[in-house]
């Protein structure tokens, strides 16, 4: 399957992205099914159609990426930690999906990734980020870390809308009883898209805090 994606990419990057998204979405749905995750989606009708967007989600579990990316409406690049680049097979698919790998210890590299994401978004690439920077390990779903405001520059500089996403229940699959995997009910709630262009400069400085607040409201 990976050679097929590569060959398709020689002729059309958009076709390669669509093919890669379809294969990864199928694989992630299979993983979710095997894990016993019962996913309920809310607010899907709010998703922007025919335009790139920046999806911003809370992060509680490894399964956040699996269950959310498998349901993206368009080919989506994930901004993920560099450790995922070492996972066999998954790393190749993430590269083919144009994903970006962050080294949290390298500020210059992180800035480079943000600049790349800005250009990609300008060119129509939808991007998924988890602006807490790492998984929140609190007992409550509301125990969220602060959102990194720097990641919001992707939307500010590219002009795309931000879609806040609240993920509830993924920690019940594995992290609460690691390494055992158990069936769990998961809810993915999509909020109203936020248009940074409609805000004044002071509001734009706190986009991360606004997205965090919106997600907390959806989780509550």
C-alpha positions as MATLAB code, in Angstrom:
seq = 'XXXXXXXXXXXXXXXXXXXXXXXXXXXXXXXXXXXXXXXXXXXXXXXXXXXXXXXXXXXXXXXXXXXXXXXXXXXXXXXXXXXXXXXXXXXXXXXXXXXXXXXXXXXXXXXXXXXXXXXXXXXXXXXXXXXXXXXXXXXXXXXXXXXXXXXXXXXXXXXXXXXXXXXXXXXXXXXXXXXXXXXXXXXXXXXXXXXXXXXXXXXXXXXXXXXXXXXXXXXX';
ca = [
       0.000    0.000    0.000;
       2.844    2.412    0.786;
       4.448    1.917   -2.681;
       1.032    2.635   -4.245;
       0.800    5.912   -2.315;
       4.315    6.829   -3.418;
       3.542    6.136   -7.076;
       0.298    8.131   -6.905;
       2.293   11.002   -5.397;
       4.535   11.117   -8.453;
       1.534   12.271  -10.477;
      -0.645   14.118   -7.975;
       0.041   15.131   -4.407;
      -3.652   15.785   -3.718;
      -4.547   12.291   -4.935;
      -1.771   10.824   -2.781;
      -3.025   12.742    0.264;
      -6.598   11.536   -0.319;
      -5.442    7.938   -0.774;
      -3.214    8.066    2.311;
      -6.000    9.628    4.382;
      -8.424    6.907    3.304;
      -6.002    4.094    4.153;
      -4.980    5.583    7.497;
      -8.606    6.354    8.391;
      -9.546    2.737    7.642;
      -6.596    1.410    9.672;
      -7.335    3.709   12.622;
     -10.998    2.676   12.596;
      -9.931   -0.971   12.682;
      -7.646   -0.238   15.649;
     -10.493    1.569   17.418;
     -12.869   -1.339   16.736;
     -10.377   -3.904   18.057;
      -9.823   -1.766   21.161;
     -13.591   -1.680   21.755;
     -14.001    2.086   21.435;
     -17.619    3.115   20.838;
     -17.391    6.592   19.323;
     -20.182    9.161   19.297;
     -19.663   12.323   17.238;
     -21.456   15.566   17.956;
     -21.515   18.784   15.937;
     -20.102   17.279   12.762;
     -22.491   19.450   10.739;
     -20.502   22.495   11.917;
     -17.306   21.476   10.130;
     -16.145   23.883    7.393;
     -16.594   22.377    3.933;
     -14.416   23.139    0.937;
     -11.702   24.995    2.847;
      -8.662   24.248    4.956;
      -8.941   24.532    8.735;
      -6.910   24.169   11.899;
      -8.398   21.521   14.198;
      -7.448   22.063   17.837;
      -8.108   19.268   20.342;
      -7.477   18.363   23.963;
      -5.089   15.470   24.543;
      -5.628   12.670   27.048;
      -4.591    9.466   25.320;
      -2.662    7.803   22.527;
      -6.094    6.950   21.120;
      -6.931   10.644   20.569;
      -4.956   10.596   17.321;
      -6.300    7.187   16.298;
      -9.975    7.993   16.816;
      -9.951   11.612   15.652;
      -7.725   11.443   12.585;
      -9.712    8.461   11.348;
     -12.773   10.733   11.185;
     -11.337   13.834    9.559;
     -13.544   14.975    6.639;
     -10.550   15.849    4.422;
      -6.885   14.802    4.139;
      -5.305   16.074    7.337;
      -1.718   16.627    8.453;
      -1.101   15.960   12.143;
       1.449   17.857   14.193;
       2.788   15.081   16.418;
       5.705   14.407   18.730;
       8.849   13.088   17.072;
       8.600    9.748   18.905;
       5.825    8.679   16.498;
       8.324    8.908   13.663;
      10.007    5.818   15.134;
       6.868    3.640   14.962;
       7.218    1.208   12.028;
       4.632    1.529    9.235;
       2.810    4.354   11.012;
       5.748    6.667   10.391;
       5.646    6.099    6.630;
       1.919    6.797    6.453;
       2.295    9.939    8.539;
       5.049   11.158    6.210;
       2.851   10.450    3.178;
       0.024   12.366    4.892;
       2.386   15.343    5.173;
       2.439   15.189    8.986;
       4.906   17.243   11.008;
       7.044   15.895   13.853;
       7.865   18.148   16.795;
      10.935   17.915   19.003;
       9.690   19.574   22.181;
      13.269   20.184   23.329;
      14.220   22.129   20.189;
      12.601   25.581   20.056;
      14.093   26.459   16.663;
      12.794   23.240   15.113;
       9.348   23.879   16.579;
       9.284   27.358   15.032;
      10.281   25.855   11.687;
       7.376   23.384   11.928;
       4.922   26.203   12.678;
       6.178   28.162    9.652;
       5.816   25.060    7.458;
       2.266   24.538    8.736;
       1.398   28.162    7.926;
       2.503   27.701    4.326;
       0.727   24.345    4.051;
      -2.508   25.821    5.402;
      -2.261   28.707    2.917;
      -2.072   26.057    0.194;
      -5.230   24.299    1.393;
      -3.861   21.749    3.874;
      -6.058   21.015    6.898;
      -4.008   20.526   10.066;
      -4.709   18.830   13.403;
      -2.830   19.916   16.522;
      -2.908   19.173   20.247;
      -1.789   22.526   21.693;
      -1.275   21.250   25.244;
       1.974   19.853   23.855;
       1.624   16.536   25.676;
      -1.057   14.323   27.175;
      -2.819   15.581   30.292;
      -2.611   12.951   33.019;
      -5.114   14.398   35.490;
      -7.961   12.254   36.823;
     -10.669   14.559   35.481;
     -11.420   15.205   31.809;
     -11.350   18.887   32.758;
      -7.704   18.694   33.894;
      -6.316   20.317   30.794;
      -2.886   21.887   30.430;
      -2.532   25.414   29.099;
      -2.699   25.728   25.311;
       0.464   27.002   23.661;
      -0.385   30.302   21.989;
       2.414   29.857   19.445;
       0.523   27.042   17.757;
      -2.338   29.446   17.004;
      -0.086   31.352   14.609;
      -0.881   28.639   12.066;
      -4.416   30.015   11.804;
      -3.495   33.665   12.367;
      -0.895   33.800    9.607;
      -2.660   31.543    7.106;
      -6.168   32.940    7.540;
      -7.884   29.579    8.103;
     -10.601   28.997   10.663;
     -10.034   27.111   13.908;
     -12.249   24.171   14.856;
     -12.115   23.379   18.599;
     -12.556   19.656   19.299;
     -13.386   18.107   22.675;
     -12.448   14.437   23.101;
     -13.969   12.630   26.085;
     -13.304    9.095   27.307;
     -10.163    8.000   25.461;
      -8.146    7.686   28.656;
     -10.556    4.930   29.742;
      -9.327    2.752   26.872;
      -5.740    2.317   28.052;
      -4.045    5.012   30.143;
      -6.147    4.438   33.286;
      -5.058    0.785   33.408;
      -1.923    0.668   31.256;
      -0.947   -1.606   29.519;
      -4.381   -3.278   29.508;
      -6.812   -2.118   26.808;
     -10.506   -2.078   27.695;
     -13.664   -1.111   25.780;
     -14.861    2.435   26.449;
     -17.402    5.004   25.305;
     -15.760    7.974   23.571;
     -17.389   11.244   22.561;
     -15.910   13.626   19.992;
     -17.572   17.054   19.976;
     -16.846   19.644   17.287;
     -17.355   23.280   18.222;
     -18.322   26.267   16.129;
     -15.422   27.309   13.870;
     -13.538   30.363   15.098;
     -12.475   32.956   12.529;
      -9.360   34.817   13.767;
      -9.858   37.454   11.071;
     -13.034   38.624   12.806;
     -11.155   39.419   16.032;
      -9.150   42.435   17.102;
      -5.426   42.142   17.831;
      -5.886   41.811   21.582;
      -8.295   38.894   21.158;
      -5.930   37.250   18.691;
      -3.197   37.203   21.344;
      -5.315   34.838   23.428;
      -6.657   32.452   20.802;
      -5.172   29.457   22.615;
      -6.917   30.390   25.847;
     -10.179   30.914   23.935;
      -9.965   27.483   22.291;
      -9.197   25.890   25.653;
     -12.232   27.616   27.175;
     -14.474   26.415   24.331;
     -13.259   22.834   24.724;
     -13.772   22.943   28.497;
     -17.360   24.090   27.901;
     -17.956   21.156   25.538;
     -16.427   18.708   28.010;
     -18.548   20.078   30.838;
];
